[in-house]
Amino acid sequence: MTEGRLAGRRVAVGVSGGIAAYKAIECIRLLTEAGAEVRVLMTPEATRFVTPLTFEAVSDHPVAADWLTPQGGGESHIKLAEWAEVIAIVPATANTIAKLALGLADEIVSGTVLASHVPLVVAPAMNDVMFSQQQTQDHLDVLKARRAAIVGPASGRLASGKSGLGRLAAPERVVAVIEAVLADRRNLDGLRVVVSAGGTREAVDPIRYVGNFSSGKMGRALAEVAAARGAEVTLVTTVPSDVEGIAEVAVGSASEMLAALQRACADADVLVMAAAVADYAPAEVAASKLRRTDRPLELRLRPNVDILKTLGPRRGLFRVGFAAETEELRAQAQQKLSAKQLDMIVANQVGVDGQGLASDFNAVTVVTPSGVVAEVPRLPKWEVAGQIWDAIDASRNRGA
């Protein structure tokens, strides 16, 4: 997250009593690093896992851990409820989730939530059996119905020693959802999104390939922002990184990517084709390694599969393409938009130092059949992704 991104925003973090309480420390560090003002609330059980002094040190503010302790100037939970712009429960145990769903208020975390009208972010963490119980799922459904943002847990090693679904979401993912809520961008909830990323690799022999300089960073940022905004995301990528909270499909060649996208797009609402698909592939692939000689190697290339053209338009699927160009940016983008019957195309200039391929920054022009809808200046790819999703959301809503 960009430093200063949340400057002046007021975030209350409620910590409930589970072993994952220590991970809230990193969430608070990320929030304060982004400029947010953070106040920490703790259930009595949470103080048994991490001391209030620790959270006071990382937030640089006193911690509210006992709502019956005299504070002066009124009730602490009422003051916190009125102060906060968002309340995030990190971690949220099964007990705390039940209390929030039922409207119980017997300590400062649940009391502050009940006294507040601000958005609620809930990051569950518990044993896998406890999480899968129907009671817990029912309580989460109640909170979702009240428009709480649920940051689903991850699979992995639990406190019990076994692996399962119940680990607290990564701090970066929790903070990304808080940012989306504060920006009023939790607007993709329930949307099924497919994103492609990375440069395809077209085999020459079992060792070598024809490819390009794409790092997959732009596609990964688009997938992560969509997930933070509530979408159910599938990332089809040539550079897998086990992104938490996203269904990742690893592929290599254009034909593998096409097959994966055909499966993923069957019931998708949005496809964002950010991958850099090699335009050409070797006409023949050697069965064994081509040995080095002193003679030139002639490599015959054939046109590669055009994934977007092959997928074609489908009613109900909003299709977004990418165009990496070295010249005539808008003209090339308009031509590809029309030729591939896309709903939108995102064009970016390559060959510019400090942005584009393999960089952490980008600058793009977003084009629809009605013309240019956004000019995004050079920004970190995470922020560029956010503006692209803003344009997608606006365009889909206009066409609805």
C-alpha positions in Angstrom: 0.0 0.0 0.0 1.3 3.5 -0.9 2.5 5.5 2.1 0.0 8.2 3.1 -2.8 6.5 1.2 -5.1 6.5 4.2 -3.9 9.8 5.7 -6.3 11.1 8.4 -8.7 8.2 8.1 -10.0 6.9 11.4 -9.9 3.1 11.9 -11.0 1.2 15.1 -9.5 -2.2 15.3 -11.2 -4.7 17.6 -9.1 -7.6 18.7 -10.8 -10.7 20.1 -9.4 -13.6 22.1 -7.7 -16.0 19.7 -4.1 -17.0 19.0 -4.2 -15.0 15.8 -4.4 -11.8 17.9 -0.7 -11.3 17.4 -1.2 -10.9 13.7 -3.3 -7.8 14.3 -0.1 -6.0 15.2 1.0 -6.2 11.6 -2.4 -4.9 10.4 -2.1 -1.9 12.7 1.5 -1.3 11.5 0.3 -1.3 7.8 -2.6 1.0 8.6 -0.5 3.6 10.5 2.2 3.3 7.8 -0.5 4.3 5.2 -1.3 7.3 7.4 -4.4 6.1 9.2 -5.3 7.0 12.8 -5.8 3.7 14.7 -7.5 3.1 18.0 -7.4 -0.5 19.4 -10.2 -2.2 21.3 -9.6 -5.5 23.0 -11.9 -8.1 24.6 -10.7 -9.3 28.0 -9.7 -12.6 26.5 -7.6 -10.9 23.9 -5.4 -9.3 26.6 -4.4 -12.8 27.6 -2.7 -13.4 24.2 -1.2 -9.9 23.6 -0.8 -7.1 26.1 -2.5 -3.8 25.6 0.9 -2.2 25.9 2.0 -3.8 22.7 -0.9 -2.4 20.7 -0.5 1.0 22.4 3.1 1.0 21.1 2.2 0.2 17.5 -0.8 2.5 17.3 0.7 5.3 19.4 -2.7 5.6 21.3 -4.1 4.2 24.5 -5.9 0.9 24.2 -9.5 0.3 25.3 -9.6 -3.1 27.0 -12.1 -2.6 29.8 -15.2 -0.6 29.2 -15.9 -0.4 33.0 -12.7 1.4 33.7 -13.3 5.1 34.3 -12.0 7.1 31.3 -13.4 10.5 32.0 -15.6 12.4 29.6 -18.3 9.7 29.0 -18.5 6.1 28.0 -15.5 4.8 26.1 -17.4 2.6 23.7 -19.8 5.4 22.7 -16.8 7.8 22.1 -15.0 5.2 20.0 -18.2 4.4 18.0 -18.6 8.1 17.2 -14.9 8.6 16.4 -14.4 5.7 14.0 -15.0 5.7 10.2 -14.7 2.0 10.1 -14.5 -0.8 12.6 -12.4 -3.9 11.8 -12.5 -7.0 14.0 -9.1 -8.7 13.6 -9.2 -11.5 14.5 -12.9 -12.3 14.9 -13.4 -15.5 16.9 -16.5 -17.6 16.6 -17.7 -16.2 19.9 -17.3 -12.6 18.8 -18.9 -13.2 15.5 -21.9 -14.8 17.3 -22.2 -11.7 19.5 -22.0 -9.3 16.6 -24.7 -11.2 14.7 -27.0 -11.5 17.7 -26.5 -7.9 18.9 -25.0 -8.9 22.2 -22.8 -6.3 24.0 -20.9 -7.6 27.0 -17.5 -6.0 26.5 -16.0 -3.1 24.7 -15.6 -4.6 21.2 -19.1 -5.9 20.8 -20.5 -2.8 22.7 -18.7 -0.4 20.3 -20.0 -2.2 17.2 -23.6 -2.2 18.5 -23.3 1.6 19.3 -22.0 2.4 15.8 -23.4 3.0 12.3 -20.1 2.9 10.5 -19.1 0.0 8.1 -17.8 -3.2 9.7 -15.0 -5.4 8.5 -14.8 -8.9 10.0 -11.7 -11.1 9.6 -12.5 -14.6 11.1 -9.8 -16.8 12.6 -10.5 -20.1 14.4 -10.3 -23.9 14.2 -11.5 -25.3 10.9 -14.3 -27.3 12.4 -15.5 -24.2 14.3 -15.5 -22.2 11.1 -17.3 -24.8 9.1 -20.1 -25.3 11.7 -23.5 -24.1 10.4 -23.9 -21.8 13.4 -20.8 -19.9 12.5 -21.8 -19.7 8.8 -25.3 -18.5 9.7 -23.8 -15.8 11.9 -21.5 -14.7 9.1 -24.5 -14.7 6.7 -26.3 -12.4 9.1 -23.4 -10.0 9.1 -23.1 -10.1 5.3 -26.8 -9.3 5.0 -26.0 -6.2 7.1 -23.3 -5.3 4.6 -20.4 -6.2 6.7 -17.2 -7.0 4.7 -16.0 -10.5 5.5 -12.3 -11.2 4.9 -12.5 -14.9 4.5 -9.8 -17.0 6.3 -7.0 -18.8 4.5 -6.1 -22.5 4.6 -3.0 -23.5 6.3 -1.5 -24.8 9.6 -3.8 -24.0 12.6 -3.0 -23.7 16.3 -4.2 -27.3 16.7 -1.3 -28.4 14.6 -3.4 -29.6 11.7 -4.1 -27.8 8.4 -7.5 -26.5 7.4 -9.6 -23.4 6.6 -9.4 -21.0 9.5 -6.2 -19.1 9.5 -6.5 -15.3 9.7 -6.2 -13.7 6.3 -2.9 -12.1 5.6 -2.5 -8.6 7.1 -2.1 -7.1 3.6 -5.4 -8.6 2.5 -7.2 -7.3 5.6 -5.9 -3.8 5.1 -6.8 -3.9 1.4 -10.4 -4.6 2.3 -10.4 -1.8 5.0 -9.0 0.6 2.3 -11.7 -0.5 -0.2 -14.4 0.1 2.5 -13.1 3.5 3.4 -13.0 4.5 -0.3 -16.6 3.3 -0.7 -15.3 0.8 -3.3 -16.7 -2.4 -1.9 -18.7 -2.4 -5.1 -17.8 -5.8 -6.7 -19.4 -8.0 -4.0 -20.7 -11.2 -5.6 -19.1 -10.5 -9.0 -17.3 -13.4 -10.6 -14.1 -12.0 -12.1 -11.4 -13.7 -14.3 -8.0 -12.0 -14.8 -5.1 -13.2 -16.9 -1.5 -12.2 -16.1 2.1 -12.7 -17.2 3.8 -13.4 -20.5 3.1 -16.7 -22.2 6.0 -19.1 -22.9 6.0 -20.9 -26.3 8.4 -23.8 -26.3 11.3 -24.1 -28.7 12.5 -27.4 -27.1 12.1 -28.9 -23.6 14.4 -26.1 -22.2 14.0 -22.9 -24.2 11.0 -20.8 -25.1 9.9 -17.7 -27.0 8.4 -15.1 -24.6 8.2 -11.5 -23.6 9.2 -9.2 -20.7 5.8 -9.2 -18.9 6.1 -9.8 -15.1 2.4 -10.4 -14.4 2.4 -7.5 -11.8 -0.4 -5.6 -13.5 -2.7 -8.6 -13.7 -1.9 -9.6 -10.1 -2.8 -6.1 -9.0 -6.1 -6.2 -10.9 -6.9 -9.5 -9.3 -6.0 -8.4 -5.8 -8.0 -5.1 -6.0 -11.0 -7.0 -7.4 -10.8 -9.4 -4.4 -10.5 -6.5 -1.9 -13.6 -5.0 -3.4 -15.6 -8.2 -2.9 -15.3 -10.1 -6.1 -14.8 -13.8 -6.4 -11.6 -13.9 -8.4 -9.8 -16.5 -10.6 -6.3 -15.5 -11.7 -5.0 -17.4 -14.7 -1.2 -16.7 -14.8 2.2 -17.7 -16.1 3.8 -16.4 -12.9 1.9 -18.0 -10.0 2.6 -16.6 -6.5 -0.1 -18.4 -4.4 -2.1 -15.2 -3.9 -4.3 -15.6 -0.8 -8.0 -15.3 -1.3 -7.8 -15.8 -5.1 -8.2 -19.0 -7.1 -5.0 -19.2 -9.0 -4.5 -21.3 -12.2 -0.9 -21.7 -13.4 -0.4 -22.0 -17.1 2.6 -21.7 -19.5 1.7 -21.4 -23.2 -1.1 -19.5 -25.0 -2.9 -22.7 -25.7 -2.8 -23.6 -22.0 -4.1 -20.2 -21.1 -6.9 -20.4 -23.6 -8.1 -23.7 -22.2 -7.9 -22.4 -18.6 -9.8 -19.2 -19.6 -12.5 -21.2 -21.4 -13.2 -23.1 -18.2 -13.0 -20.1 -15.9 -15.1 -17.8 -18.1 -18.0 -20.2 -18.4 -19.9 -18.5 -15.6 -17.9 -15.3 -15.2 -19.2 -11.7 -15.2 -16.0 -10.0 -16.1 -12.8 -11.0 -18.0 -9.7 -8.8 -17.8 -7.1 -10.0 -20.2 -4.0 -8.4 -18.8 -1.7 -11.2 -19.9 0.9 -10.6 -22.6 0.2 -13.4 -25.0 3.1 -14.1 -27.4 2.0 -13.2 -30.9 4.1 -15.9 -32.5 5.1 -19.4 -31.5 7.7 -21.9 -32.9 6.2 -23.8 -35.9 7.8 -26.9 -34.6 8.9 -27.9 -31.1 12.0 -30.0 -30.8 11.5 -33.2 -28.8 15.0 -33.0 -27.3 17.4 -30.1 -26.5 18.7 -28.3 -29.5 22.5 -28.6 -29.3 24.7 -25.5 -29.6 26.7 -25.3 -32.9 28.7 -22.6 -34.6 26.1 -22.2 -37.3 23.1 -19.8 -37.1 19.9 -21.3 -35.8 16.8 -20.7 -38.0 13.6 -20.6 -36.1 10.3 -20.6 -38.0 7.4 -18.9 -36.2 3.7 -19.2 -36.8 1.0 -16.8 -35.7 -0.1 -17.8 -32.2 -3.7 -18.3 -31.0 -5.6 -15.1 -30.4 -7.2 -15.8 -27.1 -9.7 -13.0 -26.9 -10.8 -13.5 -30.5 -11.2 -17.3 -29.9 -13.1 -16.8 -26.7 -15.4 -14.3 -28.5 -18.1 -12.2 -27.0 -20.7 -13.7 -24.7 -23.9 -12.2 -23.4 -23.3 -11.3 -19.7 -19.5 -11.4 -19.9 -17.8 -7.9 -19.9 -14.5 -8.4 -21.8 -11.5 -6.1 -21.2 -8.4 -6.3 -23.3 -4.9 -4.8 -22.9 -2.7 -3.2 -25.5 1.0 -2.6 -24.9 2.1 -0.3 -27.6 5.2 1.7 -28.6 3.5 4.2 -30.9 0.0 5.5 -31.9 -1.4 4.4 -28.6 -5.0 5.5 -29.0 -5.3 4.4 -32.7 -3.9 1.0 -32.0 -6.2 0.6 -28.9 -9.3 1.6 -31.0 -8.4 -0.8 -33.7 -8.0 -3.8 -31.3 -11.2 -2.8 -29.4 -13.2 -3.0 -32.6 -11.4 -6.1 -34.2 -11.9 -8.2 -31.0 -15.4 -6.8 -30.2 -14.3 -5.8 -26.7 -16.3 -3.8 -24.1 -13.1 -2.0 -23.0 -9.4 -1.9 -23.8 -6.6 -0.6 -21.6 -3.6 0.8 -23.5 -0.2 1.5 -22.1 3.0 2.8 -23.6 6.0 0.5 -23.4 9.6 1.5 -23.7 9.1 4.3 -21.1 11.6 4.2 -18.2 10.0 3.5 -14.8 6.6 2.2 -16.0 5.0 -0.7 -17.8 6.5 -4.1 -18.3 8.3 -5.5 -15.2 7.9 -2.2 -13.4 5.9 -1.5 -10.2 4.3 1.5 -11.9 2.1 2.1 -15.0 0.2 4.8 -16.9 -2.7 3.8 -19.0 -5.5 5.0 -21.3 -8.9 3.3 -20.9 -11.0 3.2 -24.1 -14.5 2.0 -24.7 -16.6 2.0 -27.9 -17.8 5.5 -26.9 -14.2 6.8 -26.7 -11.6 7.5 -24.0 -13.1 7.2 -20.6 -10.0 7.6 -18.4 -6.4 8.8 -18.6 -4.5 7.3 -15.7 -1.1 9.0 -15.0 2.0 7.1 -13.8 1.0 5.5 -10.5 1.8 2.3 -8.6 0.1 -0.6 -10.3 -2.2 -1.2 -7.3 -3.6 2.3 -7.8 -3.8 2.0 -11.6 -5.8 -1.2 -11.0 -8.2 0.6 -8.8 -8.9 3.2 -11.5 -9.3 0.5 -14.1 -11.9 -1.2 -11.9 -13.6 2.2 -11.4 -13.9 2.5 -15.2 -15.2 -1.1 -15.5 -17.8 -0.6 -12.8 -19.0 2.7 -14.3 -19.2 1.2 -17.8 -21.0 -1.9 -16.7 -23.5 0.1 -14.8 -24.2 2.4 -17.8 -24.8 -0.6 -19.9 -27.1 -2.3 -17.4 
